[in-house]
Amino acid sequence: MQSVIEIPQELAGELNLLAKAEHKLMTAYVVDLLWLHVRRNKQRQALELSSGAWNPADHPELAEGGAAYVEKIRSEPVDPFDEATRRSRTS
């Protein structure tokens, strides 16, 4: 679908300069900008809708923060034999 959107001349000039800097046609550049804006708004709406859905009391493992929890998981053995192998190497 083709649409025509009137924008101020000064803005058109700025968009054209930015598009050229990225080696794009102005139309492609503007379409990319619009999609970026649409995705950000959808993400913002999803975050607003899900606000309050997370209850920290339901996730005590994250009391020290998500990064600490991820590090703990990464340092755990992948399977039960890893732990036995580690013990035998340090003994």
Secondary structure, DSSP 8 states (H G I E B T S, - for coil): --------HHHHHHHHHHHHHTT--HHHHHHHHHHHHHHHHHHHHHHHHHTT---GGG-GGGTT-HHHHHHHHHHS-SSHHHHHHHHHHH-
